[in-house]
Amino acid sequence: MSFRATVLTLHPEMFPGHLGLSLAGRAVEAGTWSLEAVQIRDFATDRHRTVDDTPAGGGAGMVMRADILARAIDHVSPKGDPRPRILMSPRGKPLTQERVRELAAGPGAVILCGRFEGVDQRIIDARALEEISIGDFILSGGEPAALVLLDAVVRLLPGVMGNEVSGDEESFENGLLEHPHYTRPQEFEGRAIPEVLTSGNHAKIAAWRREQAERLTRARRPDLLAAKNQPLVK
């Protein structure tokens, strides 16, 4: 079974975007995964195709209506659809590599992209939407966040990356940031490749990479070390 993604959006023209290129694009062509972008306005009932209304209790902006979103979600994800229903939201749980791996191991996802001030809370509750955030900042809509989420997931699907072990030492895969990388030329503007990397001693190379990963993590993301109870390298 291939990974099947359905995105509910007011701007379907934003998809597939970069996901139609490179590894992800070739994986679509190969049938490894599929992407459908569905226009939410198609489920509006008035001639203006209105999808939002003023917030209850007053305030600035507009809120996406629960009834219209319910029709859209139920159409693309009827009863029995095993795919998780996700709402890209700045108040959601932070997206982690662990959650990305879980999604990649599943049948796909239904992703709702919010706009305006957000969506009616009742649709979140009624359709059990999982709120996910890609960071502590605000976007104009959920579409860029959905592209980020799908990018992270698709690259982990079997056969997408050319080298299946190429992601094993990447940032967050083992609770650490990734170690530095080097390649030719041997010297660049007076900076040489660390000697250990050209020594041919694979045990020493592995130890050096681990040490460098721990140092970087300690300096930039000590929260990761605390979460994983990794030893601190001074």
C-alpha beads as a LAMMPS data file, in Angstrom:
LAMMPS data file: protein, C-alpha beads

234 atoms
233 bonds

1 atom types
1 bond types

-500.0 500.0 xlo xhi
-500.0 500.0 ylo yhi
-500.0 500.0 zlo zhi

Masses

1 110.0

Atoms # bond

1 1 1 0.000 0.000 0.000
2 1 1 1.397 3.403 -0.990
3 1 1 1.358 6.448 1.275
4 1 1 -1.668 8.586 0.383
5 1 1 -1.800 12.265 1.338
6 1 1 -4.888 14.451 0.959
7 1 1 -4.583 18.174 1.641
8 1 1 -7.639 20.354 2.275
9 1 1 -6.790 23.920 1.318
10 1 1 -8.077 27.211 -0.051
11 1 1 -5.045 27.284 -2.350
12 1 1 -4.638 23.898 -4.083
13 1 1 -2.391 25.558 -6.661
14 1 1 0.338 25.601 -3.992
15 1 1 0.649 21.815 -4.330
16 1 1 2.659 19.768 -5.080
17 1 1 5.176 22.616 -5.050
18 1 1 8.679 21.324 -4.433
19 1 1 7.233 17.897 -3.662
20 1 1 6.833 17.388 -7.395
21 1 1 10.594 17.600 -7.859
22 1 1 13.673 15.517 -7.089
23 1 1 13.276 12.436 -4.882
24 1 1 9.700 13.164 -3.816
25 1 1 8.606 13.828 -7.395
26 1 1 10.174 10.635 -8.674
27 1 1 8.523 8.728 -5.835
28 1 1 5.114 10.061 -6.934
29 1 1 5.799 8.916 -10.487
30 1 1 6.817 5.496 -9.172
31 1 1 3.599 5.190 -7.159
32 1 1 5.383 5.185 -3.794
33 1 1 3.063 7.925 -2.586
34 1 1 0.279 10.131 -3.890
35 1 1 -0.865 13.675 -3.199
36 1 1 -4.317 15.162 -3.744
37 1 1 -5.048 18.843 -3.046
38 1 1 -8.758 19.509 -2.498
39 1 1 -10.379 22.958 -2.647
40 1 1 -12.340 23.634 0.561
41 1 1 -14.557 26.174 -1.213
42 1 1 -16.067 23.333 -3.241
43 1 1 -18.002 22.393 -0.091
44 1 1 -19.511 25.841 0.514
45 1 1 -23.243 26.206 -0.118
46 1 1 -23.688 29.849 -1.130
47 1 1 -22.970 31.394 -4.507
48 1 1 -19.971 33.273 -3.120
49 1 1 -18.416 30.000 -1.885
50 1 1 -17.968 31.480 1.578
51 1 1 -15.958 29.367 4.018
52 1 1 -15.524 31.744 6.972
53 1 1 -17.477 34.045 9.289
54 1 1 -16.890 36.546 12.073
55 1 1 -15.631 35.138 15.400
56 1 1 -18.197 34.505 18.137
57 1 1 -17.665 36.991 20.952
58 1 1 -16.153 39.548 18.604
59 1 1 -12.593 40.259 17.673
60 1 1 -10.451 40.751 14.603
61 1 1 -10.286 38.472 11.611
62 1 1 -12.443 35.628 10.406
63 1 1 -12.842 31.985 11.426
64 1 1 -13.271 28.995 9.107
65 1 1 -16.694 27.431 9.552
66 1 1 -17.115 24.006 11.147
67 1 1 -19.991 22.867 8.932
68 1 1 -18.126 23.483 5.680
69 1 1 -14.938 21.902 6.960
70 1 1 -16.939 18.882 8.172
71 1 1 -18.313 18.315 4.679
72 1 1 -14.830 18.576 3.201
73 1 1 -13.252 16.217 5.723
74 1 1 -16.044 13.658 5.486
75 1 1 -15.806 13.671 1.702
76 1 1 -12.074 12.930 1.524
77 1 1 -11.935 10.824 4.686
78 1 1 -15.127 8.788 5.071
79 1 1 -15.787 6.403 7.908
80 1 1 -13.200 3.630 7.965
81 1 1 -10.364 5.718 6.521
82 1 1 -7.375 4.756 8.711
83 1 1 -5.366 7.883 7.946
84 1 1 -4.816 10.394 10.763
85 1 1 -6.500 13.767 10.372
86 1 1 -4.046 16.609 10.932
87 1 1 -4.534 20.343 11.335
88 1 1 -1.448 22.479 10.760
89 1 1 -1.615 24.950 13.639
90 1 1 0.862 27.174 15.539
91 1 1 -0.723 26.001 18.789
92 1 1 -0.237 22.324 17.948
93 1 1 2.336 19.912 19.311
94 1 1 5.787 20.509 17.803
95 1 1 6.551 18.215 14.886
96 1 1 9.293 15.764 15.829
97 1 1 11.302 13.224 13.886
98 1 1 9.623 10.531 15.974
99 1 1 6.166 11.639 14.782
100 1 1 7.483 11.882 11.218
101 1 1 8.649 8.262 11.391
102 1 1 5.253 7.178 12.726
103 1 1 3.457 8.910 9.881
104 1 1 5.837 7.447 7.295
105 1 1 5.051 3.959 8.598
106 1 1 1.308 4.526 8.163
107 1 1 -1.145 4.627 5.238
108 1 1 -0.989 8.397 4.728
109 1 1 -2.584 11.517 6.170
110 1 1 -5.434 13.960 5.706
111 1 1 -4.055 17.460 6.294
112 1 1 -6.228 20.515 6.864
113 1 1 -4.597 23.874 6.134
114 1 1 -6.121 26.673 8.164
115 1 1 -6.364 30.301 7.084
116 1 1 -7.521 33.596 8.601
117 1 1 -7.669 33.521 12.429
118 1 1 -8.065 29.748 12.499
119 1 1 -10.824 27.146 12.447
120 1 1 -13.896 26.622 14.605
121 1 1 -12.892 24.579 17.668
122 1 1 -15.908 22.343 17.193
123 1 1 -14.517 20.796 13.998
124 1 1 -11.258 20.044 15.796
125 1 1 -13.180 18.234 18.512
126 1 1 -15.815 16.589 16.302
127 1 1 -13.340 15.142 13.779
128 1 1 -10.509 14.466 16.252
129 1 1 -7.998 16.613 14.403
130 1 1 -4.387 16.278 15.534
131 1 1 -2.900 19.762 15.750
132 1 1 0.737 19.923 14.656
133 1 1 3.095 22.912 14.611
134 1 1 6.358 23.253 12.695
135 1 1 7.677 26.014 14.939
136 1 1 6.988 28.949 17.203
137 1 1 6.103 31.420 14.470
138 1 1 3.050 32.414 12.450
139 1 1 2.517 31.729 8.749
140 1 1 -0.129 33.196 6.462
141 1 1 -1.698 29.756 6.246
142 1 1 -1.152 26.078 6.839
143 1 1 -0.002 25.252 3.312
144 1 1 3.751 25.882 3.784
145 1 1 3.623 23.883 7.023
146 1 1 1.867 21.003 5.244
147 1 1 4.582 20.987 2.581
148 1 1 7.234 20.823 5.302
149 1 1 5.503 17.950 7.076
150 1 1 5.071 15.957 3.865
151 1 1 8.673 16.618 2.824
152 1 1 9.893 15.178 6.116
153 1 1 7.629 12.139 5.827
154 1 1 8.054 11.274 2.152
155 1 1 11.846 11.072 2.304
156 1 1 11.500 8.257 4.862
157 1 1 9.222 6.135 2.696
158 1 1 10.880 2.903 1.525
159 1 1 12.837 3.407 -1.674
160 1 1 12.681 7.219 -1.736
161 1 1 16.233 7.935 -0.541
162 1 1 18.863 6.436 -2.791
163 1 1 20.853 5.124 0.185
164 1 1 18.558 3.629 2.799
165 1 1 21.115 4.229 5.570
166 1 1 21.846 7.821 4.567
167 1 1 19.451 9.146 7.183
168 1 1 20.651 7.083 10.121
169 1 1 23.015 9.745 11.504
170 1 1 20.986 12.820 10.549
171 1 1 19.932 15.390 13.111
172 1 1 17.274 14.145 15.559
173 1 1 17.435 10.497 14.418
174 1 1 19.516 9.508 17.458
175 1 1 18.614 12.383 19.759
176 1 1 21.577 14.482 18.639
177 1 1 22.286 17.107 16.017
178 1 1 24.275 15.846 13.068
179 1 1 28.067 15.924 13.055
180 1 1 29.972 18.191 10.599
181 1 1 30.595 17.002 7.045
182 1 1 33.594 17.508 4.760
183 1 1 34.555 16.654 1.187
184 1 1 37.136 17.656 -1.432
185 1 1 39.228 19.764 -1.785
186 1 1 41.494 18.604 1.005
187 1 1 42.186 22.228 1.939
188 1 1 39.877 25.220 1.518
189 1 1 41.032 28.767 2.308
190 1 1 43.555 27.456 4.808
191 1 1 41.086 25.055 6.432
192 1 1 41.916 21.366 6.148
193 1 1 39.691 18.328 6.542
194 1 1 40.203 16.917 10.080
195 1 1 42.945 14.284 9.893
196 1 1 40.856 11.623 11.603
197 1 1 38.444 11.581 8.637
198 1 1 41.231 10.638 6.243
199 1 1 42.917 8.168 8.605
200 1 1 41.012 5.118 7.396
201 1 1 40.361 4.123 11.034
202 1 1 36.595 3.622 11.047
203 1 1 36.364 3.219 14.808
204 1 1 38.125 6.532 15.387
205 1 1 35.991 8.200 12.740
206 1 1 32.795 6.956 14.386
207 1 1 33.999 8.147 17.803
208 1 1 34.941 11.573 16.390
209 1 1 31.549 11.982 14.734
210 1 1 29.764 11.025 17.936
211 1 1 31.848 13.495 19.949
212 1 1 31.210 16.289 17.454
213 1 1 27.480 15.563 17.441
214 1 1 27.377 15.740 21.228
215 1 1 29.339 18.996 21.274
216 1 1 27.055 20.633 18.730
217 1 1 23.955 19.440 20.546
218 1 1 25.245 20.668 23.893
219 1 1 25.964 24.105 22.422
220 1 1 22.831 24.542 20.317
221 1 1 20.132 22.214 21.638
222 1 1 20.885 21.132 25.237
223 1 1 17.199 20.265 25.575
224 1 1 17.773 17.279 23.305
225 1 1 20.517 15.942 25.539
226 1 1 18.334 16.373 28.603
227 1 1 15.414 14.607 26.918
228 1 1 17.524 11.645 25.852
229 1 1 19.756 11.665 28.942
230 1 1 22.814 11.808 26.712
231 1 1 26.239 12.345 28.314
232 1 1 27.511 15.902 28.137
233 1 1 30.900 16.342 26.453
234 1 1 32.865 19.257 27.882

Bonds

1 1 1 2
2 1 2 3
3 1 3 4
4 1 4 5
5 1 5 6
6 1 6 7
7 1 7 8
8 1 8 9
9 1 9 10
10 1 10 11
11 1 11 12
12 1 12 13
13 1 13 14
14 1 14 15
15 1 15 16
16 1 16 17
17 1 17 18
18 1 18 19
19 1 19 20
20 1 20 21
21 1 21 22
22 1 22 23
23 1 23 24
24 1 24 25
25 1 25 26
26 1 26 27
27 1 27 28
28 1 28 29
29 1 29 30
30 1 30 31
31 1 31 32
32 1 32 33
33 1 33 34
34 1 34 35
35 1 35 36
36 1 36 37
37 1 37 38
38 1 38 39
39 1 39 40
40 1 40 41
41 1 41 42
42 1 42 43
43 1 43 44
44 1 44 45
45 1 45 46
46 1 46 47
47 1 47 48
48 1 48 49
49 1 49 50
50 1 50 51
51 1 51 52
52 1 52 53
53 1 53 54
54 1 54 55
55 1 55 56
56 1 56 57
57 1 57 58
58 1 58 59
59 1 59 60
60 1 60 61
61 1 61 62
62 1 62 63
63 1 63 64
64 1 64 65
65 1 65 66
66 1 66 67
67 1 67 68
68 1 68 69
69 1 69 70
70 1 70 71
71 1 71 72
72 1 72 73
73 1 73 74
74 1 74 75
75 1 75 76
76 1 76 77
77 1 77 78
78 1 78 79
79 1 79 80
80 1 80 81
81 1 81 82
82 1 82 83
83 1 83 84
84 1 84 85
85 1 85 86
86 1 86 87
87 1 87 88
88 1 88 89
89 1 89 90
90 1 90 91
91 1 91 92
92 1 92 93
93 1 93 94
94 1 94 95
95 1 95 96
96 1 96 97
97 1 97 98
98 1 98 99
99 1 99 100
100 1 100 101
101 1 101 102
102 1 102 103
103 1 103 104
104 1 104 105
105 1 105 106
106 1 106 107
107 1 107 108
108 1 108 109
109 1 109 110
110 1 110 111
111 1 111 112
112 1 112 113
113 1 113 114
114 1 114 115
115 1 115 116
116 1 116 117
117 1 117 118
118 1 118 119
119 1 119 120
120 1 120 121
121 1 121 122
122 1 122 123
123 1 123 124
124 1 124 125
125 1 125 126
126 1 126 127
127 1 127 128
128 1 128 129
129 1 129 130
130 1 130 131
131 1 131 132
132 1 132 133
133 1 133 134
134 1 134 135
135 1 135 136
136 1 136 137
137 1 137 138
138 1 138 139
139 1 139 140
140 1 140 141
141 1 141 142
142 1 142 143
143 1 143 144
144 1 144 145
145 1 145 146
146 1 146 147
147 1 147 148
148 1 148 149
149 1 149 150
150 1 150 151
151 1 151 152
152 1 152 153
153 1 153 154
154 1 154 155
155 1 155 156
156 1 156 157
157 1 157 158
158 1 158 159
159 1 159 160
160 1 160 161
161 1 161 162
162 1 162 163
163 1 163 164
164 1 164 165
165 1 165 166
166 1 166 167
167 1 167 168
168 1 168 169
169 1 169 170
170 1 170 171
171 1 171 172
172 1 172 173
173 1 173 174
174 1 174 175
175 1 175 176
176 1 176 177
177 1 177 178
178 1 178 179
179 1 179 180
180 1 180 181
181 1 181 182
182 1 182 183
183 1 183 184
184 1 184 185
185 1 185 186
186 1 186 187
187 1 187 188
188 1 188 189
189 1 189 190
190 1 190 191
191 1 191 192
192 1 192 193
193 1 193 194
194 1 194 195
195 1 195 196
196 1 196 197
197 1 197 198
198 1 198 199
199 1 199 200
200 1 200 201
201 1 201 202
202 1 202 203
203 1 203 204
204 1 204 205
205 1 205 206
206 1 206 207
207 1 207 208
208 1 208 209
209 1 209 210
210 1 210 211
211 1 211 212
212 1 212 213
213 1 213 214
214 1 214 215
215 1 215 216
216 1 216 217
217 1 217 218
218 1 218 219
219 1 219 220
220 1 220 221
221 1 221 222
222 1 222 223
223 1 223 224
224 1 224 225
225 1 225 226
226 1 226 227
227 1 227 228
228 1 228 229
229 1 229 230
230 1 230 231
231 1 231 232
232 1 232 233
233 1 233 234
